């Protein structure tokens, strides 16, 4: 009977954190909040990011896996039963704190890189939007100025026409 088992840590291959920010300036408090949320996702029990998957061909292999991996600091999670099909056993072991700290450092670096990229992109969009708003404001000022000039000119023409009208009426003796 062989005592072989395999382990698989899919954390780096499977982990993703959907990062959304409207910020266009770096905000360390916002980044900390995002990193904390990413850590919370990592620690979700059903997602198994903080665990390794162990597959053993026989009961003896499964026992050996638990003994050997527990020497390296792996622990068996409470309330988790191994999967058992025929002679095969499969189960998760929680990673030791040192490995979890390494995973969390990876998360922090990933979130920071994605945050900086998002902030830089938002800054570019903000600059374009701000520039367009300033151009639109200047155009509106010019339009308002032109409209005021046209209204003043129109009022002047109406005033001149009214004076000419009154003069004609006066000359003809009409009141």
QUIUR-V865089 format. One record per residue. N is the residue number from 1. RES is the residue in three letters. PHI is phi in radians with two decimals (none if undefined). OMEGA is omega in degrees with one decimal (* if undefined). Layout:
BEGIN
N&RES&PHI&OMEGA  N&RES&PHI&OMEGA
END
This chain:
BEGIN
1&UNK&none&-179.0  2&UNK&-1.54&-179.2  3&UNK&-2.02&-178.8  4&UNK&-1.48&172.7  5&UNK&-2.62&177.3  6&UNK&-2.19&175.7  7&UNK&-2.14&178.9  8&UNK&-2.50&176.5  9&UNK&-1.98&-175.8  10&UNK&-1.62&-174.4  11&UNK&-0.90&-174.2  12&UNK&-1.17&179.4  13&UNK&-1.34&-172.9  14&UNK&-1.74&-171.6  15&UNK&-1.25&170.8  16&UNK&-2.56&-179.7  17&UNK&-2.26&-179.2  18&UNK&-1.29&-175.6  19&UNK&-1.71&177.1  20&UNK&-2.29&175.4  21&UNK&-2.61&175.0  22&UNK&-1.76&-175.4  23&UNK&-1.15&173.2  24&UNK&-2.06&172.8  25&UNK&-2.28&178.2  26&UNK&-1.09&-179.1  27&UNK&-2.30&-175.2  28&UNK&-1.12&178.2  29&UNK&-1.16&178.1  30&UNK&-1.12&178.7  31&UNK&-1.06&179.3  32&UNK&-1.06&178.2  33&UNK&-1.06&179.4  34&UNK&-1.13&178.5  35&UNK&-1.10&178.1  36&UNK&-1.07&177.7  37&UNK&-1.14&177.9  38&UNK&-1.18&175.6  39&UNK&-1.11&178.2  40&UNK&-1.07&177.7  41&UNK&-1.08&178.7  42&UNK&-1.01&-174.5  43&UNK&-1.50&179.7  44&UNK&-1.03&-174.0  45&UNK&-1.01&-175.7  46&UNK&-1.29&-177.4  47&UNK&-1.55&173.3  48&UNK&1.08&178.1  49&UNK&-1.16&-177.6  50&UNK&-1.63&-179.3  51&UNK&-2.32&170.1  52&UNK&-1.97&178.2  53&UNK&-1.67&179.8  54&UNK&-2.05&178.5  55&UNK&-2.13&-177.6  56&UNK&-2.17&-176.9  57&UNK&-1.30&-177.7  58&UNK&-2.57&178.7  59&UNK&-1.00&-179.8  60&UNK&-1.06&178.1  61&UNK&-1.12&179.1  62&UNK&-1.11&178.8  63&UNK&-1.11&178.2  64&UNK&-1.07&179.5  65&UNK&-1.07&-179.4  66&UNK&-1.09&-179.0  67&UNK&-1.12&-177.1  68&UNK&-1.15&-176.9  69&UNK&-1.26&177.6  70&UNK&-1.19&175.1  71&UNK&-1.12&178.7  72&UNK&-1.57&175.7  73&UNK&1.76&177.5  74&UNK&-1.27&179.6  75&UNK&-2.24&179.1  76&UNK&-1.50&-178.1  77&UNK&-1.18&178.1  78&UNK&-1.16&175.4  79&UNK&1.07&176.5  80&UNK&-2.09&178.8  81&UNK&-1.71&177.4  82&UNK&-1.23&172.8  83&UNK&-1.47&-174.9  84&UNK&-2.41&177.1  85&UNK&-2.45&-175.8  86&UNK&1.06&179.4  87&UNK&-1.47&-174.3  88&UNK&-1.50&176.2  89&UNK&-2.20&176.0  90&UNK&-2.43&-177.6  91&UNK&-2.82&177.2  92&UNK&-1.87&171.1  93&UNK&-2.11&179.0  94&UNK&-1.29&-178.6  95&UNK&-1.20&173.7  96&UNK&-1.15&-175.6  97&UNK&-1.00&-179.5  98&UNK&-1.10&177.5  99&UNK&-1.22&177.6  100&UNK&-1.12&176.7  101&UNK&-1.11&176.0  102&UNK&-1.10&176.8  103&UNK&-1.08&-179.1  104&UNK&-1.19&175.9  105&UNK&-1.14&175.5  106&UNK&-1.03&179.2  107&UNK&-1.06&-178.4  108&UNK&-1.04&179.8  109&UNK&-1.14&179.8  110&UNK&-1.14&-179.3  111&UNK&-1.12&179.9  112&UNK&-1.08&179.8  113&UNK&-1.08&179.5  114&UNK&-1.18&178.6  115&UNK&-1.16&-179.9  116&UNK&-1.08&177.9  117&UNK&-1.07&-179.8  118&UNK&-1.13&179.6  119&UNK&-1.12&178.6  120&UNK&-1.09&178.5  121&UNK&-1.14&178.3  122&UNK&-1.09&178.8  123&UNK&-1.12&178.0  124&UNK&-1.06&179.2  125&UNK&-1.10&179.7  126&UNK&-1.07&-179.4  127&UNK&-1.09&179.2  128&UNK&-1.09&-179.4  129&UNK&-1.12&180.0  130&UNK&-1.08&179.3  131&UNK&-1.06&179.9  132&UNK&-1.13&177.8  133&UNK&-1.10&178.7  134&UNK&-1.18&177.1  135&UNK&-1.10&179.5  136&UNK&-1.08&178.7  137&UNK&-1.13&178.1  138&UNK&-1.14&177.6  139&UNK&-1.10&179.1  140&UNK&-1.15&177.0  141&UNK&-1.05&179.6  142&UNK&-1.10&179.4  143&UNK&-1.14&178.1  144&UNK&-1.11&179.0  145&UNK&-1.10&179.2  146&UNK&-1.12&179.0  147&UNK&-1.14&178.7  148&UNK&-1.15&178.6  149&UNK&-1.09&179.1  150&UNK&-1.12&179.4  151&UNK&-1.16&178.1  152&UNK&-1.11&179.9  153&UNK&-1.12&179.0  154&UNK&-1.10&179.2  155&UNK&-1.10&178.8  156&UNK&-1.13&178.5  157&UNK&-1.13&177.7  158&UNK&-1.09&179.3  159&UNK&-1.10&178.9  160&UNK&-1.11&179.2  161&UNK&-1.13&179.1  162&UNK&-1.13&178.5  163&UNK&-1.14&178.8  164&UNK&-1.12&178.8  165&UNK&-1.08&-179.8  166&UNK&-1.12&-179.5  167&UNK&-1.17&178.2  168&UNK&-1.10&178.5  169&UNK&-1.06&-179.2  170&UNK&-1.17&-179.4  171&UNK&-1.14&-178.1  172&UNK&-1.59&176.9  173&UNK&1.37&179.1  174&UNK&-1.75&-179.0  175&UNK&-1.92&*
END
